Amino acid sequence: MSSSGAPATLPLSNRLRRSMRTHRAVLSIVVFAAGVFLSILALGAFTPLMNLPFFVAVDSVTAAPNAPNYNLVFVLVGPIVAIVGAYLVGAYYYARRKFEHLMVTKSKAEFLRNIPELEEILWDLTPEDELRYQRKLADLRVRR
């Protein structure tokens, strides 16, 4: 709360960072899908698929006679964005699976051994997962 009684708002950068962490799975899937879509557009522009009605319509917009040929951009950007998106999706789901595996332990000793790995994994997960981790620490009466 600020001195005027109104709730203090976080700076835009903090709100954006929190939003991106909260929606990390969706954002990584969207990046991957966009890369795949751009790669498909590139394939449709420079392969025999260019004769299909969908690609003819797209090509009339992306490679108009008096405009730059954006299909060349798709050839370069599409695979790069798809690879980055695939990495983001893979990293998120790998971290999610590992986190869930490490959180099911009932043994305090095993949990203590896994704390460094859990804290490293939390960088790739959501703020709700951090809260789950904090609750698990409290349940096992571990101080950090």
DSSP file with accessible surface (Angstrom, degrees, kcal/mol):
  #  RESIDUE AA STRUCTURE BP1 BP2  ACC     N-H-->O    O-->H-N    N-H-->O    O-->H-N    TCO  KAPPA ALPHA  PHI   PSI    X-CA   Y-CA   Z-CA
    1    1 A M              0   0  167      0, 0.0     2,-0.1     0, 0.0     5,-0.1   0.000 360.0 360.0 360.0 138.6    0.0    0.0    0.0
    2    2 A S    >   -     0   0   48      4,-2.9     3,-1.8     1,-0.1     6,-0.0  -0.318 360.0 -95.4 -84.7 175.4    1.2    3.5   -0.8
    3    3 A S  T 3  S+     0   0  136      1,-0.3    -1,-0.1     2,-0.1     0, 0.0   0.770 123.9  59.3 -66.0 -22.1    1.0    6.4    1.6
    4    4 A S  T 3  S-     0   0   97      2,-0.2    -1,-0.3     1,-0.1     0, 0.0   0.502 118.4-109.2 -85.0  -1.9   -2.2    7.5    0.0
    5    5 A G  S <  S+     0   0   43     -3,-1.8    -2,-0.1     1,-0.4    -1,-0.1   0.277  80.9 122.7  94.9 -11.3   -3.9    4.2    0.8
    6    6 A A  S    S-     0   0   48      1,-0.1    -4,-2.9    -5,-0.1    -1,-0.4  -0.581  73.6 -98.6 -82.6 146.0   -4.0    3.0   -2.8
    7    7 A P        -     0   0   99      0, 0.0     2,-0.3     0, 0.0    -1,-0.1  -0.403  39.6-115.7 -65.0 137.4   -2.3   -0.4   -3.6
    8    8 A A        -     0   0   74     -2,-0.1     2,-0.3    -3,-0.0     0, 0.0  -0.572  28.3-140.4 -74.0 135.0    1.2    0.1   -5.0
    9    9 A T        -     0   0  121     -2,-0.3     3,-0.1     1,-0.1    -1,-0.0  -0.733  15.7-116.3 -97.2 147.6    1.5   -1.2   -8.6
   10   10 A L        -     0   0   90     -2,-0.3    -1,-0.1     1,-0.1     5,-0.0  -0.443  39.5 -93.7 -75.1 153.0    4.5   -3.1   -9.8
   11   11 A P     >  -     0   0   76      0, 0.0     4,-2.3     0, 0.0     3,-0.4  -0.269  38.3-108.3 -61.8 156.9    6.6   -1.5  -12.6
   12   12 A L  H  > S+     0   0  123      1,-0.2     4,-2.9     2,-0.2     5,-0.2   0.881 118.0  56.3 -57.2 -40.1    5.7   -2.6  -16.1
   13   13 A S  H  > S+     0   0   67      1,-0.2     4,-2.5     2,-0.2    -1,-0.2   0.905 109.0  46.4 -62.7 -39.2    8.9   -4.7  -16.4
   14   14 A N  H  > S+     0   0   59     -3,-0.4     4,-2.5     2,-0.2    -1,-0.2   0.900 113.2  48.7 -69.3 -40.6    8.0   -6.7  -13.3
   15   15 A R  H  X S+     0   0  127     -4,-2.3     4,-2.4     2,-0.2    -2,-0.2   0.915 113.3  47.7 -64.9 -41.0    4.4   -7.3  -14.4
   16   16 A L  H  X S+     0   0  100     -4,-2.9     4,-2.7    -5,-0.2    -2,-0.2   0.933 112.2  49.1 -64.8 -44.3    5.6   -8.4  -17.9
   17   17 A R  H  X S+     0   0  144     -4,-2.5     4,-2.2    -5,-0.2    -2,-0.2   0.925 113.0  47.3 -61.8 -43.5    8.2  -10.7  -16.4
   18   18 A R  H  X S+     0   0  127     -4,-2.5     4,-2.5     1,-0.2    -1,-0.2   0.916 112.2  49.9 -65.7 -40.7    5.6  -12.3  -14.1
   19   19 A S  H  X S+     0   0   57     -4,-2.4     4,-2.3     1,-0.2    -2,-0.2   0.912 110.5  49.6 -64.6 -41.4    3.1  -12.6  -16.9
   20   20 A M  H  < S+     0   0   99     -4,-2.7    -1,-0.2     1,-0.2    -2,-0.2   0.886 113.1  46.6 -66.4 -37.4    5.7  -14.3  -19.1
   21   21 A R  H >< S+     0   0   46     -4,-2.2     3,-1.0    -5,-0.2    -2,-0.2   0.876 111.9  51.3 -70.0 -37.1    6.6  -16.7  -16.3
   22   22 A T  H 3< S+     0   0   39     -4,-2.5     3,-0.3     1,-0.2    -2,-0.2   0.898 119.9  34.3 -66.3 -38.9    3.0  -17.5  -15.5
   23   23 A H  T 3X S+     0   0   97     -4,-2.3     4,-2.6    -5,-0.2    -1,-0.2  -0.046  79.4 127.1-107.3  31.3    2.1  -18.2  -19.1
   24   24 A R  H <> S+     0   0   65     -3,-1.0     4,-2.4     1,-0.2     5,-0.2   0.883  71.5  50.9 -59.1 -41.6    5.4  -19.8  -20.1
   25   25 A A  H  > S+     0   0   17     -3,-0.3     4,-2.1    -4,-0.2    -1,-0.2   0.948 113.2  44.7 -64.5 -46.4    3.9  -23.0  -21.5
   26   26 A V  H  > S+     0   0   92      1,-0.2     4,-2.5     2,-0.2    -2,-0.2   0.925 113.7  50.1 -65.0 -43.6    1.4  -21.2  -23.7
   27   27 A L  H  X S+     0   0   75     -4,-2.6     4,-2.5     1,-0.2    -1,-0.2   0.904 110.3  49.4 -63.3 -40.4    4.0  -18.7  -25.0
   28   28 A S  H  X S+     0   0    3     -4,-2.4     4,-2.3    -5,-0.2    61,-0.3   0.908 111.6  48.9 -67.6 -37.2    6.5  -21.4  -25.8
   29   29 A I  H  X S+     0   0   77     -4,-2.1     4,-2.9    -5,-0.2    -2,-0.2   0.912 110.9  50.8 -67.2 -38.8    3.9  -23.4  -27.8
   30   30 A V  H  X S+     0   0   85     -4,-2.5     4,-2.6     2,-0.2    -2,-0.2   0.921 110.3  49.1 -65.0 -42.1    2.9  -20.2  -29.6
   31   31 A V  H  X S+     0   0   49     -4,-2.5     4,-2.2     2,-0.2    54,-0.3   0.937 113.3  47.0 -62.4 -44.6    6.5  -19.5  -30.6
   32   32 A F  H  X S+     0   0   80     -4,-2.3     4,-2.5    53,-0.3    -2,-0.2   0.937 112.8  48.6 -63.1 -44.8    6.9  -23.1  -31.8
   33   33 A A  H  X S+     0   0   54     -4,-2.9     4,-2.8     1,-0.2    -1,-0.2   0.896 110.1  51.9 -63.9 -39.3    3.6  -23.0  -33.8
   34   34 A A  H  X S+     0   0   44     -4,-2.6     4,-2.7     2,-0.2    -1,-0.2   0.918 110.4  48.9 -63.7 -41.3    4.6  -19.6  -35.4
   35   35 A G  H  X S+     0   0    0     -4,-2.2     4,-2.2    46,-0.3    47,-0.3   0.910 112.2  47.5 -64.2 -42.0    7.9  -21.1  -36.5
   36   36 A V  H  X S+     0   0   55     -4,-2.5     4,-2.5     2,-0.2    -2,-0.2   0.926 111.9  50.9 -64.6 -42.4    6.3  -24.2  -37.9
   37   37 A F  H  X S+     0   0  109     -4,-2.8     4,-2.4     1,-0.2    -2,-0.2   0.932 111.0  47.3 -61.5 -45.9    3.7  -22.0  -39.7
   38   38 A L  H  X S+     0   0   39     -4,-2.7     4,-2.1     1,-0.2    40,-0.2   0.890 111.5  51.8 -63.5 -36.6    6.4  -19.8  -41.2
   39   39 A S  H  X S+     0   0   28     -4,-2.2     4,-2.5    39,-0.3    -1,-0.2   0.895 108.7  50.4 -66.5 -38.5    8.3  -22.9  -42.3
   40   40 A I  H  X S+     0   0   76     -4,-2.5     4,-2.6     2,-0.2    -2,-0.2   0.909 109.1  51.6 -65.8 -40.4    5.2  -24.3  -44.0
   41   41 A L  H  X S+     0   0   11     -4,-2.4     4,-1.2     2,-0.2    -2,-0.2   0.901 110.2  49.5 -61.8 -38.9    4.7  -21.0  -45.8
   42   42 A A  H  X S+     0   0   10     -4,-2.1     4,-1.4    32,-0.2     3,-0.3   0.915 110.9  49.1 -65.9 -42.5    8.4  -21.2  -47.0
   43   43 A L  H  X S+     0   0  100     -4,-2.5     4,-0.7     1,-0.2     6,-0.3   0.906 110.2  51.9 -62.0 -40.9    7.9  -24.7  -48.2
   44   44 A G  H  < S+     0   0    2     -4,-2.6    -1,-0.2     1,-0.2    -2,-0.2   0.746 109.5  50.5 -68.7 -21.9    4.7  -23.7  -50.0
   45   45 A A  H  < S+     0   0   12     -4,-1.2    -1,-0.2    -3,-0.3    -2,-0.2   0.790 120.3  29.9 -86.4 -27.1    6.5  -20.9  -51.8
   46   46 A F  H  < S+     0   0   97     -4,-1.4    -2,-0.2    -3,-0.2    -1,-0.2   0.161 110.6  63.2-124.4  18.4    9.5  -22.8  -53.1
   47   47 A T  S >< S-     0   0   41     -4,-0.7     3,-2.3    -3,-0.1     4,-0.1  -0.799 100.0 -86.9-128.9 176.0    8.3  -26.4  -53.7
   48   48 A P  G >  S+     0   0  116      0, 0.0     3,-1.4     0, 0.0     4,-0.1   0.669 115.5  81.6 -60.8 -11.4    5.7  -27.9  -56.0
   49   49 A L  G >   +     0   0   79     -6,-0.3     3,-2.3     1,-0.3     6,-0.3   0.669  66.7  87.8 -65.5 -14.3    3.2  -27.2  -53.2
   50   50 A M  G <  S+     0   0   78     -3,-2.3    -1,-0.3     1,-0.3     9,-0.1   0.688  77.8  64.4 -61.9 -14.1    3.1  -23.6  -54.6
   51   51 A N  G <  S+     0   0  130     -3,-1.4    -1,-0.3    -4,-0.1    -2,-0.1   0.555  77.2 104.8 -86.3  -8.9    0.3  -24.8  -57.0
   52   52 A L  S <> S-     0   0   85     -3,-2.3     4,-2.3    -8,-0.1     5,-0.2  -0.472  82.5-118.8 -70.6 145.8   -2.2  -25.5  -54.2
   53   53 A P  H  > S+     0   0  109      0, 0.0     4,-2.3     0, 0.0     5,-0.2   0.862 111.0  54.1 -56.2 -39.7   -4.9  -22.9  -53.9
   54   54 A F  H  > S+     0   0  110      1,-0.2     4,-2.3     2,-0.2     5,-0.2   0.946 112.0  43.4 -60.7 -46.7   -3.9  -21.9  -50.3
   55   55 A F  H  > S+     0   0   20     -6,-0.3     4,-2.8     1,-0.2    -1,-0.2   0.829 110.0  56.2 -72.8 -29.2   -0.3  -21.2  -51.3
   56   56 A V  H  X S+     0   0   77     -4,-2.3     4,-1.7     2,-0.2    -1,-0.2   0.935 110.4  45.9 -63.6 -43.9   -1.3  -19.4  -54.4
   57   57 A A  H  X S+     0   0   57     -4,-2.3     4,-0.8    -5,-0.2    -2,-0.2   0.920 115.8  45.1 -65.0 -43.2   -3.5  -17.0  -52.3
   58   58 A V  H >X S+     0   0   32     -4,-2.3     4,-2.8     1,-0.2     3,-1.0   0.920 111.3  53.3 -66.3 -41.8   -0.7  -16.6  -49.7
   59   59 A D  H 3X S+     0   0   56     -4,-2.8     4,-2.1     1,-0.3    -1,-0.2   0.837 100.2  61.4 -65.2 -30.7    1.9  -16.1  -52.4
   60   60 A S  H 3< S+     0   0   77     -4,-1.7    -1,-0.3     1,-0.2    -2,-0.2   0.802 114.4  35.7 -66.1 -25.2   -0.1  -13.3  -54.0
   61   61 A V  H X< S+     0   0  112     -3,-1.0     3,-0.6    -4,-0.8    -2,-0.2   0.861 122.2  41.6 -91.9 -43.4    0.2  -11.3  -50.8
   62   62 A T  H 3< S+     0   0   17     -4,-2.8     8,-2.9     1,-0.2     9,-0.5   0.691 126.6  30.8 -83.8 -18.1    3.7  -12.3  -49.7
   63   63 A A  T 3< S+     0   0   29     -4,-2.1    -1,-0.2    -5,-0.3     6,-0.2  -0.313  78.9 168.0-134.7  52.0    5.4  -12.0  -53.1
   64   64 A A    X   -     0   0   30     -3,-0.6     3,-1.7     4,-0.4    -3,-0.1  -0.294  46.6-111.8 -63.9 151.6    3.4   -9.4  -54.9
   65   65 A P  T 3  S+     0   0  129      0, 0.0    -1,-0.1     0, 0.0     4,-0.1   0.854 114.5  35.5 -57.6 -37.8    5.0   -8.2  -58.2
   66   66 A N  T 3  S+     0   0  170      2,-0.1    -2,-0.1     0, 0.0    -3,-0.0   0.129 112.0  70.8-104.7  20.9    5.8   -4.6  -57.0
   67   67 A A  S <  S-     0   0   48     -3,-1.7    -5,-0.0     1,-0.1     0, 0.0  -0.860  92.2 -81.2-131.1 164.7    6.6   -5.6  -53.3
   68   68 A P        -     0   0   83      0, 0.0     2,-1.1     0, 0.0    -4,-0.4  -0.302  46.3-110.5 -62.7 152.9    9.5   -7.4  -51.6
   69   69 A N    >   -     0   0   65      1,-0.2     3,-1.1    -6,-0.2     4,-0.5  -0.725  33.5-177.5 -88.4  98.8    9.4  -11.2  -51.6
   70   70 A Y  T 3> S+     0   0  119     -8,-2.9     4,-1.9    -2,-1.1     3,-0.4   0.654  71.2  80.3 -72.9 -13.7    8.6  -12.0  -47.9
   71   71 A N  H 3> S+     0   0    4     -9,-0.5     4,-1.6     1,-0.2    -1,-0.2   0.843  87.3  57.4 -62.0 -31.2    8.8  -15.7  -48.7
   72   72 A L  H <> S+     0   0   99     -3,-1.1     4,-1.3     1,-0.2    -1,-0.2   0.866 104.6  51.1 -66.8 -34.2   12.6  -15.4  -48.5
   73   73 A V  H  > S+     0   0   70     -4,-0.5     4,-3.4    -3,-0.4     5,-0.4   0.904 106.2  55.3 -66.8 -40.4   12.2  -14.1  -45.0
   74   74 A F  H  X S+     0   0   30     -4,-1.9     4,-1.8     1,-0.2   -32,-0.2   0.867 102.8  56.7 -60.2 -36.3   10.1  -17.1  -44.1
   75   75 A V  H  < S+     0   0   64     -4,-1.6    -1,-0.2     1,-0.2    -2,-0.2   0.893 117.9  32.5 -63.4 -38.5   12.8  -19.4  -45.3
   76   76 A L  H  X S+     0   0  119     -4,-1.3     4,-0.9    -3,-0.2    -2,-0.2   0.919 126.4  37.5 -83.9 -47.1   15.3  -17.9  -42.9
   77   77 A V  H  X S+     0   0   59     -4,-3.4     4,-2.9     2,-0.2     5,-0.3   0.886 106.1  65.1 -77.8 -39.3   13.1  -16.9  -39.9
   78   78 A G  H  X S+     0   0    0     -4,-1.8     4,-2.6    -5,-0.4   -39,-0.3   0.933 105.8  39.8 -53.4 -57.2   10.7  -19.9  -39.9
   79   79 A P  H  > S+     0   0   57      0, 0.0     4,-2.5     0, 0.0    -1,-0.2   0.892 116.0  52.1 -63.7 -35.6   13.2  -22.7  -39.1
   80   80 A I  H  X S+     0   0  109     -4,-0.9     4,-2.5     2,-0.2     5,-0.2   0.948 112.6  44.1 -65.3 -46.3   15.0  -20.5  -36.5
   81   81 A V  H  X S+     0   0   39     -4,-2.9     4,-2.9     1,-0.2   -46,-0.3   0.900 113.2  52.7 -65.3 -38.0   11.8  -19.6  -34.7
   82   82 A A  H  X S+     0   0   14     -4,-2.6     4,-2.7   -47,-0.3    -2,-0.2   0.916 110.2  47.4 -64.3 -40.6   10.7  -23.2  -34.8
   83   83 A I  H  X S+     0   0  120     -4,-2.5     4,-2.4     2,-0.2    -2,-0.2   0.933 113.7  47.0 -66.9 -43.9   14.0  -24.4  -33.3
   84   84 A V  H  X S+     0   0   72     -4,-2.5     4,-2.5     1,-0.2    -2,-0.2   0.936 114.2  48.2 -62.4 -44.4   13.8  -21.8  -30.6
   85   85 A G  H  X S+     0   0    0     -4,-2.9     4,-2.7   -54,-0.3   -53,-0.3   0.906 109.8  51.7 -63.1 -41.0   10.1  -22.7  -29.9
   86   86 A A  H  X S+     0   0   44     -4,-2.7     4,-2.7     1,-0.2     5,-0.2   0.907 110.6  49.2 -63.1 -40.2   10.9  -26.4  -29.8
   87   87 A Y  H  X S+     0   0  164     -4,-2.4     4,-3.1     2,-0.2     5,-0.2   0.933 111.7  48.4 -62.6 -45.4   13.7  -25.7  -27.3
   88   88 A L  H  X S+     0   0   73     -4,-2.5     4,-2.2     2,-0.2    -2,-0.2   0.915 113.9  46.2 -62.6 -43.1   11.4  -23.6  -25.1
   89   89 A V  H  X S+     0   0   32     -4,-2.7     4,-2.5   -61,-0.3     5,-0.3   0.947 115.7  46.1 -63.5 -47.8    8.6  -26.3  -25.2
   90   90 A G  H  X S+     0   0   40     -4,-2.7     4,-2.5    -5,-0.2     5,-0.2   0.920 112.8  49.2 -62.5 -43.3   11.1  -29.1  -24.4
   91   91 A A  H  X S+     0   0   22     -4,-3.1     4,-2.4    -5,-0.2    -1,-0.2   0.909 112.4  48.5 -64.2 -41.2   12.8  -27.2  -21.6
   92   92 A Y  H  X S+     0   0   24     -4,-2.2     4,-2.7    -5,-0.2    -2,-0.2   0.954 115.3  42.0 -64.7 -49.8    9.5  -26.3  -20.0
   93   93 A Y  H  X S+     0   0  113     -4,-2.5     4,-2.4     2,-0.2    -2,-0.2   0.846 114.2  52.0 -71.6 -29.9    8.0  -29.8  -20.1
   94   94 A Y  H  X S+     0   0  130     -4,-2.5     4,-2.5    -5,-0.3    -1,-0.2   0.943 113.0  45.0 -66.1 -46.0   11.3  -31.4  -19.1
   95   95 A A  H  X S+     0   0    3     -4,-2.4     4,-2.8    -5,-0.2    -2,-0.2   0.902 112.6  52.2 -63.9 -40.1   11.5  -29.0  -16.1
   96   96 A R  H  X S+     0   0   47     -4,-2.7     4,-2.5     2,-0.2     5,-0.2   0.943 111.7  45.4 -60.6 -48.7    7.8  -29.6  -15.3
   97   97 A R  H  X S+     0   0  168     -4,-2.4     4,-2.2     1,-0.2    -2,-0.2   0.937 115.2  47.0 -62.9 -43.6    8.3  -33.4  -15.3
   98   98 A K  H  X S+     0   0   56     -4,-2.5     4,-2.4     2,-0.2    -2,-0.2   0.916 112.3  50.3 -64.9 -42.5   11.5  -33.2  -13.2
   99   99 A F  H  X S+     0   0    0     -4,-2.8     4,-2.0     2,-0.2    -2,-0.2   0.931 110.5  48.8 -61.6 -46.9    9.9  -30.8  -10.7
  100  100 A E  H  X S+     0   0   64     -4,-2.5     4,-0.9     1,-0.2    -1,-0.2   0.900 111.7  50.5 -61.7 -39.4    6.8  -33.1  -10.3
  101  101 A H  H >< S+     0   0  124     -4,-2.2     3,-0.5    -5,-0.2     4,-0.2   0.918 113.0  45.1 -64.5 -42.4    9.1  -36.1   -9.7
  102  102 A L  H >< S+     0   0    9     -4,-2.4     3,-0.6     1,-0.2    -1,-0.2   0.769 109.1  56.9 -74.9 -23.8   11.2  -34.3   -7.1
  103  103 A M  H 3< S+     0   0   14     -4,-2.0    -1,-0.2     1,-0.2    -2,-0.2   0.672  91.8  69.6 -82.2 -16.0    8.1  -32.8   -5.3
  104  104 A V  T << S+     0   0   99     -4,-0.9    -1,-0.2    -3,-0.5    -2,-0.1   0.604  71.7 115.4 -80.8  -6.8    6.5  -36.2   -4.6
  105  105 A T    <   -     0   0   12     -3,-0.6    -3,-0.0    -4,-0.2    -4,-0.0  -0.301  45.5-169.1 -65.8 141.6    9.1  -37.3   -2.0
  106  106 A K        +     0   0  178     34,-0.0     2,-0.4     5,-0.0    -1,-0.1   0.551  61.2  97.0-100.9 -14.1    7.9  -37.8    1.5
  107  107 A S     >  -     0   0   54      1,-0.2     4,-2.2     2,-0.0     5,-0.1  -0.644  61.5-155.4 -83.6 126.5   11.4  -38.1    2.9
  108  108 A K  H  > S+     0   0   98     -2,-0.4     4,-2.7     2,-0.2     5,-0.2   0.906  95.2  53.1 -65.7 -39.3   12.9  -34.9    4.4
  109  109 A A  H  > S+     0   0   56      2,-0.2     4,-1.9     1,-0.2    -1,-0.2   0.924 110.8  45.8 -63.8 -43.9   16.5  -36.2    3.7
  110  110 A E  H  > S+     0   0   76      1,-0.2     4,-1.4     2,-0.2    -1,-0.2   0.911 112.7  50.9 -65.9 -39.9   15.8  -36.9    0.1
  111  111 A F  H  X S+     0   0    0     -4,-2.2     4,-0.7     1,-0.2     3,-0.3   0.920 108.3  52.1 -63.3 -42.2   14.0  -33.5   -0.3
  112  112 A L  H >< S+     0   0   78     -4,-2.7     3,-0.7     1,-0.2    -1,-0.2   0.876 107.4  52.7 -62.5 -37.6   17.0  -31.7    1.3
  113  113 A R  H 3< S+     0   0  172     -4,-1.9     4,-0.3     1,-0.2    -1,-0.2   0.827 112.0  46.5 -64.3 -31.3   19.4  -33.5   -1.2
  114  114 A N  H 3X S+     0   0   25     -4,-1.4     4,-2.8    -3,-0.3    -1,-0.2   0.463  82.6  97.9 -93.5  -1.2   17.2  -32.2   -4.1
  115  115 A I  H <X S+     0   0    3     -3,-0.7     4,-2.8    -4,-0.7     5,-0.3   0.914  82.5  50.0 -57.4 -46.9   16.8  -28.6   -3.0
  116  116 A P  H  > S+     0   0   84      0, 0.0     4,-1.7     0, 0.0    -1,-0.2   0.932 114.5  45.2 -59.8 -40.9   19.6  -27.2   -5.2
  117  117 A E  H  > S+     0   0   71     -4,-0.3     4,-2.5     1,-0.2    -2,-0.2   0.911 112.7  51.2 -68.0 -40.1   18.2  -29.0   -8.3
  118  118 A L  H  X S+     0   0    0     -4,-2.8     4,-2.1     1,-0.2    -1,-0.2   0.923 109.4  49.9 -62.0 -43.7   14.6  -27.9   -7.4
  119  119 A E  H  < S+     0   0   62     -4,-2.8     4,-0.5    -5,-0.2    -1,-0.2   0.856 111.4  49.1 -67.0 -32.3   15.7  -24.3   -7.1
  120  120 A E  H >< S+     0   0  143     -4,-1.7     3,-1.1    -5,-0.3     4,-0.3   0.914 110.6  50.2 -70.6 -40.3   17.4  -24.4  -10.4
  121  121 A I  H >< S+     0   0   18     -4,-2.5     3,-2.1     1,-0.2     4,-0.3   0.846  96.7  70.4 -65.5 -33.4   14.4  -26.0  -12.1
  122  122 A L  G >< S+     0   0   14     -4,-2.1     3,-1.2     1,-0.3    -1,-0.2   0.752  84.2  69.9 -59.8 -22.3   12.1  -23.3  -10.6
  123  123 A W  G <  S+     0   0  193     -3,-1.1    -1,-0.3    -4,-0.5    -2,-0.2   0.792 102.5  45.0 -63.4 -27.2   13.7  -20.7  -13.0
  124  124 A D  G <  S+     0   0   66     -3,-2.1    -1,-0.3    -4,-0.3    -2,-0.2   0.366 109.6  69.0 -96.5   3.3   11.9  -22.6  -15.9
  125  125 A L  S <  S-     0   0    0     -3,-1.2   -33,-0.0    -4,-0.3    -3,-0.0  -0.487  85.6 -83.3-117.6-173.4    8.6  -22.9  -14.1
  126  126 A T    >>  -     0   0   12     -2,-0.2     4,-1.3  -104,-0.1     3,-0.7  -0.401  35.3-109.2 -91.6 164.7    5.7  -20.6  -13.0
  127  127 A P  H 3> S+     0   0    6      0, 0.0     4,-1.9     0, 0.0     5,-0.1   0.832 118.2  61.8 -60.7 -30.6    5.3  -18.5   -9.8
  128  128 A E  H 3> S+     0   0   88      1,-0.2     4,-2.1     2,-0.2     5,-0.1   0.865 100.4  53.7 -63.6 -34.6    2.6  -21.0   -8.6
  129  129 A D  H <> S+     0   0    8     -3,-0.7     4,-2.3     2,-0.2    -1,-0.2   0.860 104.7  54.3 -67.6 -35.0    5.3  -23.7   -8.6
  130  130 A E  H  X S+     0   0   68     -4,-1.3     4,-2.5     2,-0.2    -2,-0.2   0.904 107.5  50.5 -63.1 -39.4    7.4  -21.5   -6.4
  131  131 A L  H  X S+     0   0   94     -4,-1.9     4,-2.5     2,-0.2    -2,-0.2   0.902 109.1  50.8 -64.6 -40.9    4.5  -21.3   -4.0
  132  132 A R  H  X S+     0   0   72     -4,-2.1     4,-2.3     2,-0.2    -1,-0.2   0.904 110.4  50.1 -60.4 -41.6    4.2  -25.1   -4.0
  133  133 A Y  H  X S+     0   0    4     -4,-2.3     4,-2.4     2,-0.2    -2,-0.2   0.926 110.4  49.2 -63.0 -43.6    7.9  -25.4   -3.3
  134  134 A Q  H  X S+     0   0  104     -4,-2.5     4,-2.2     1,-0.2    -2,-0.2   0.892 110.9  50.2 -63.6 -39.9    7.6  -22.9   -0.4
  135  135 A R  H  X S+     0   0  142     -4,-2.5     4,-2.8     2,-0.2    -1,-0.2   0.898 109.5  51.2 -65.0 -39.2    4.6  -24.9    1.0
  136  136 A K  H  X S+     0   0   28     -4,-2.3     4,-2.2     2,-0.2    -2,-0.2   0.908 108.9  51.3 -64.6 -40.9    6.6  -28.2    0.7
  137  137 A L  H  <>S+     0   0    5     -4,-2.4     5,-2.9     1,-0.2     4,-0.3   0.921 112.6  46.4 -60.1 -42.4    9.5  -26.5    2.6
  138  138 A A  H ><5S+     0   0   68     -4,-2.2     3,-0.9     3,-0.2    -2,-0.2   0.901 110.2  52.9 -67.7 -40.4    7.0  -25.4    5.3
  139  139 A D  H 3<5S+     0   0  121     -4,-2.8    -1,-0.2     1,-0.3    -2,-0.2   0.882 114.9  40.9 -62.1 -39.1    5.4  -28.9    5.5
  140  140 A L  T 3<5S-     0   0   33     -4,-2.2    -1,-0.3    -5,-0.2    -2,-0.2   0.391 112.5-122.4 -89.1   2.6    8.8  -30.5    6.0
  141  141 A R  T < 5 +     0   0  212     -3,-0.9     2,-0.5    -4,-0.3    -3,-0.2   0.913  55.6 156.3  55.7  49.5    9.9  -27.7    8.4
  142  142 A V      < -     0   0   20     -5,-2.9     2,-0.4    -6,-0.1    -1,-0.2  -0.907  33.0-145.5-105.0 129.5   12.9  -26.8    6.3
  143  143 A R              0   0  240     -2,-0.5    -5,-0.0    -5,-0.0     0, 0.0  -0.809 360.0 360.0 -96.6 137.4   14.2  -23.3    6.7
  144  144 A R              0   0  182     -2,-0.4    -2,-0.0     0, 0.0    -7,-0.0  -0.989 360.0 360.0-133.0 360.0   15.7  -21.5    3.7
